[in-house]
Amino acid sequence: MSPLKDTGPKDTGAPEWRARRERGSVLPLRVMTFISLRLGRRAGRVVLYGIAAYFFLFAPGARRASRDYLRRVLGRRPRARDRFRQIMSFATTIHDRAYLLNERFDLFDIDVVGEEIVRERLREGGGGFLIGAHLGSFELTRAIGRRQKGLRVAMVAYEDNARRLNATLAAINPAAKVDTVALGSVEAMLRVRELLAEGVFVGMLGDRTPGGEGVMDVDFLGGTAKFPVGPMRVAALLGRPVILMLGLYLGGNRYRVAFERLADFSAVGREEREAAVRDAVLRYAGRLEEYCRGYPYNWFNFYRFWT
């Protein structure tokens, strides 16, 4: 397997999202899950308002990032209620993980757009890549998996993220079966290849880089942002299609899951990979921008995103 030439400069330092100390721990997740499952979603949401208020008042870095993003996407100076709504949407999607990972799909009204794209790929076989973002909730793939017989999704993440993901899953539901692969080694790539050969969809998030890898400068919401090329590079090396998947929170108990075809690397030759990866990253960022404008309070990158 030959390496793909970088399509942009290296991100040489640890990004802010990775360097910033994580708020919270496994214990609060367990407490929140206990309250939510025993007392119901409505009672759990009462606690959420206190958590969101704390985050709103005592996270200055996140507050600055929220203001910057909302100003760009709303086209005006954001009000306090705009910022609180964004934080509350974030808290709600985390809270709803307790139900999604415990298969309480009956609590939600989920609208699905583009589901036929997944059905078609399942019929073809060979797996594929589902690429998401820190926009809405990626856990909704579990609900889709219940509707689509034979759909299995394995999450691929960088090592630190994979460790946090496993800890989160164990805190919410120790019995939850979710394949996770930590990138960063030849063995990980071989495991991803095996999963694809079994017809598994491989899920990745494509809007953050851990640093030290190729990135592209992309015009995003009126400014320059660095998008990683790694997720598209993996798909290109393994010659699989890439499907955009976003689980968007609409308020109350309503979500919308959207699937779109982003790229198909199954017939892309080695000489064409660089251009194909670049085009795929640009399309991904463009579609992400459109969804941000349509669902502005679903953006959950609370750090300095623009260079």
N, C-alpha and C positions, 0 to 999 in steps of 0.2 A: 504494500500500500504506500504510494508515494505521497509526500506532503504537498499541500496546496500552497502556492505562493500567496503571501499576504497581500490583501487588497488595500491596505492602508497602514498608517503608522501604528506602532505598538503603544499600548497603554502602559506606561512604565512604572506607575506607582499604584499603591492600593487605593481604590476609589473610596469616596466618603461613606457610601452605604456600608462598605465592609469594615472600615476603620471605626465607625461610630459604635459605641457600646450598645448592645441589644437591651431594650427595655423589656422587663418581664422575665419569666422563667417557666420551667415546666410545672412547678407547683400551682401558680395562678391558673394555668390552663386546666389542670386537673380539678381545681375548685370550681372554675367556671363551667366545666363539662358536667360536674356533679349537679350543680344548681340547675343547669339547663335541662338535663335529662330527667331530673326528679320533679322540678317545678314547672317545666314547660318553657316554650320559647318566649312568651310574653313576659314572664317573670325574669327570665335571663336578660331580656332587653332593658329592663329597668336598671340593672347593674351596669349595662353598657354605657348609659348616659354619664354615670360617674367616671368610668374609665375614659370616655371620650373627653369629658371636661378636664380631667387631669392632664391628658395629652395636649389638649388645646392650650392650657395655661402654662405648662411647665416643660415644653419642648421647643425652645427658641429656634433651633436649627430647622426643625420640621416646619415651624410656623413661617420662617422665611421662604423655605422651598414651596410651601403651599401657596403663599401669596404670589410668588413668581409664576408658578404654573397656572393658577386661576386667572391671573391678569392676562396671560397669553391666550388661554382657551376661551375666556369669556369676553375678551376684548374691552375690558373695563377694570377699574380698581375693585378688587373683591371686598365684599363686606364680611363682617365677623360671622354672619350666619352662613355665608358661602363656605368659609373655612371650616366651621363646625359641621356642616353637612358632609363635606368631604371626609373628615375624620370619622364621623358617625357611620358613613358608608363603609369605610375601612374596618371599623370595629365590628359592624354587622356581619361582613363576609367572614371574618375570623370566627365570630361566635357561631355562625351557621355551619362551620366545619364540624362542630360537635354532632350535628344532626346528619350531615351528609356522610361523614365517616362511620356513623352508626346506622346508615341506610334508612333514615326517617324522611324519605323523599315525599311522603304523603303530606308533609307540612308545607310544601312549596308549590307555587304555580310557576312552572318552567316552560317557557316558549322556546322552541328550537328552530333556527333558520339554517338551511343548508345541510340538513341531516342526510340528504341523499348522497352527498359527497362522501361521507363516511361509509354508507352502505355500499356504494360503488367500489370503493377501495377494498372493503371486506370481501366482496365477491371476487375481485381480482387476485387477492392474496398478496403475500410479500411484505405486509406491514407498511409503515410510513411514519412520518414525523408530524406530530401535533405541536405547533409552536404557539405559545401564549405570551403573556406579558404580565407585569404587575398592574394590570387593569382588570378589576373585577375579581372573580373567583375561579381558579383552575380546577378546584375540587368538584365542580359540577360534571366533570367527565365521568364521575362515578354514577351519576343519575343517567347519563346517556348510555353507559355500559349496561345498565339494567334494561334499557329499552332495546339496545342492539345486541342480539345474541351473538356471542363470539368476540365481542370487542374487549380487548385487554389493553391496558395502558401501563407502561413502565415509565417512571420519571427519571430523567437524566439531569444531574446537577453537578456543579463543582464541589469539591470535597467538603468544604465547610458548610455549604448549603445542604448537601445530602445528609450530613450529620444532624443539622438542625431540623431538617424535614423528618428524619426518622424519630428524633426525640419528640417532636410535635405529635406525630401519629401515635406513638406509644402512649403519650399523655392523654390523648383524646379517646383512643380505642386500641388497646394493646392487641386485640384480635384482628385488627384491620390488615388485610393482605395487600400491600402495595410494593411492587418491585421498584427499587431505587438503585441507580448505578452512579457511582462517583467518578466523574471524568478526571483525566490526568495521567492515564497509563495505557499501555498497549492492551493490557487485559480488559480494561473498561471498553475499549473499542471493539474487541472481540466479543464481549458480552452483548454489546448493542447489536452487532451483526447477527448473533445467535437469536436474539429476541425478534429481530425483524424477519429472520428466516422462519420463525414460528408463527408469523402473522401478527405479531404484537405491534401496537402503535407506541412510539417512543415520544414522550412529552418533554418539551424543553421550554424555558422562558428566554426570550431573545432580546430583552431590553436592558440587561445589566452585564457588565464585564467585571471579573474579579481582579483585573490588572494583569499586565505582563502578556497580553495577547493582542492580535491584530484587531484594529477598530477602524471604522469609517466615520468621517465627519459628514453628517447629514443635516440638511435644513429641516428642522422639526419645530412646528408651532412658532415660526418666526425667528428662530435662533439656531445656532450650531450645537448639535448634540453628538456624542460619540456612541455609535452602535457597534456591538461586537459582531465579527464575522464568523466566530466559532460555530454557532448552531447551524448556519447554512453550509459552512465548510464540512461539517460532519455529514450532513445530508448529501452533499455533492460527492464526497469520497465514497459513500456507501450506495450512491445511485438510487435514491428513493424520492418520492414526492413529498412535498411539504404542504401541510394544511394549517391555516390559521384557525385557532380556536380561542374564543373569548367568552367568559361567563359573566355577563353584565348585570349588576344589581339595579333593579328598577324601583325599589322602595317596597315597604311592607314585607310580604313574603314572595315577591315576584322577581324572577330572574329571566334573562334572555341569553341563550347560548347561540353563538354565531360561528358557523364554519365557512371558510372560503379557501379556494385553491390559491396557493401562493407561488409555488414553483414545482417543477418536475425535473429532477436530475437523472432520471433513469436512462436517458439517451444522450447525456452530455459527455463529450469526449474530454480527455485531459487538457487539450489545448484551449478548450472553451470554458473550463471551470472558473477561471478568475472572473471573466466577464459575467458568467451566469450567477456566481455568488454575489457579485456587486449588484446586479439587477434585482436579485431576490431580497437583499438587505434594503435596498431603496424602496421596493414595493412594500415590504413589511413595515418600514417606518411610515410610508405614505398611508397605508391602511390604518395603522395605529393612530395617526393624527386624525383621520376621519372619525374613528370611534371615540377619540378623546373629545372632539367637538360635539358629537352626538350624545355622549354620556360623560359629561365633564367631571362628575363627582366620583367616578370610578378609578381615578388615577391614584396609585398608592406608592409612588416613588417619592418619599418624603426626604429628599436630600437634593443637593445642588446638581441638577441634571444637565444644564446647559453650560457649555464652556465659555 
